[in-house]
Amino acid sequence: MTPAARTQAAIDLLDAIILAARDGGASADVLLARGFAARRYAGSKDRRAIRALVYDAIRLCGEWPESGRAALLALAARDPALAATFDGSSYGPAPIASDERAATAGIAPAWLMDALAGSGIDAAQATALLDRAPLDLRVNPLRSSVAEVRARLPDAQPIPGLPDALRLPADTAVEAAQGDGGFEVQDAGSQIVTLAAGAQPGMRVVDLCAGGGGKTLALAAAMANQGALLATDSDRARLSRLLPRAQRAGVSIVETRLLNPGREAEALADWQGSADIVLVDAPCSGTGTWRRNPEARWRLTPMRLAKLVETQARLLDVAATLVKPGGAFIHIVCSLLDAEGADQASGFLARHPDWLAAPLALPAGTPHGPGVRLTPLAHSTDGFFVAKLKRA
């Protein structure tokens, strides 16, 4: 493909991503995969170049752009070589008109920047939310060891404080080395907040919002595959992927259960007051994951955030009913907004005076409200808030 054709392909893909962000459609990664499948003529170098253009444009545009062309024009304003590809050639974009408007560069929509600032995220920390993330692995001790994984991936480096974690450069291909479940791709921050559960062999543990099971498998490893581990979610498609992953990882203690939103307590009646630990990795805005999903800034609205906060509060109350006396639940959000993190945990404690915030001793993190916060700038992880709330 010519450079101009690559630019036009990036514009077309950005149009689809912008539309999906507005309408709640598929993620950028999914749309890129579909787009490349429809462009079989694009070689590997073409795909890498197009992907880089798409993600550079997404990271640059804080506000939702009008079109893929407007987004690429914002990028071209900073890159003369890219601007030169708007040459009107065959399969390329039309020349840039003198009065043509480019998208607005920035970190995030203005309302969201205000919310981050109100949550103690300054400009430097906000900018770091859009850096490219490394590729982190969690070595699965049920199947392998750090030494064995490093023998297969010699570029992998240890992560201080996490004996089962390794870090690789972004976009490292690891699929061929994954083999029989010896490791899982999991951000170091996600591994750290899962440690807050303090899961031990023989415990009864619930992963209330398990999704595809990344934290479920980490819990099972911490439990040495001994005890009872219930993984639940209301998303059938995501939950269906968990058991095959568990089997590959050598995990046999996991039971999955599909929940009906708003009726979780009915489906979990047999676990009432009996869990040592409940992990609540609640649905959230994902502001801490922009390094990996930068188009998420375009998907979030004040109304959607309010609904997420409402859902989180309800799930925390559900989790509390499952915990036995002396047990605890872990509130986790991959968000840096206090409305979802510190304020949410404080709100629960205000509603439930017989609960308290337990201290956390984690390999990384900064105390924040009743819990701990991780940020890309301070801790080289995705952004998280975690609190351990203990029943008297």
BELQUIBEL-V947877 format. One record per helix or strand of 3 or more residues. SS is the DSSP state (@ for helix, = for strand). FROM is the first residue (numbers start at 1). TO is the last residue. Records with the same first field share a line. If there is no record, write none. Layout:
# BELQUIBEL-V947877
SS=FROM-TO, FROM-TO
This chain:
# BELQUIBEL-V947877
@=3-23, 28-37, 44-60, 68-76, 80-83, 110-118, 123-128, 146-152, 175-178, 188-195, 214-222, 236-248, 264-267, 269-271, 287-289, 296-299, 302-322, 342-351, 376-379
==135-139, 157-159, 162-168, 183-185, 204-207, 228-233, 254-258, 275-281, 323-333, 355-358, 366-368, 371-374, 384-391
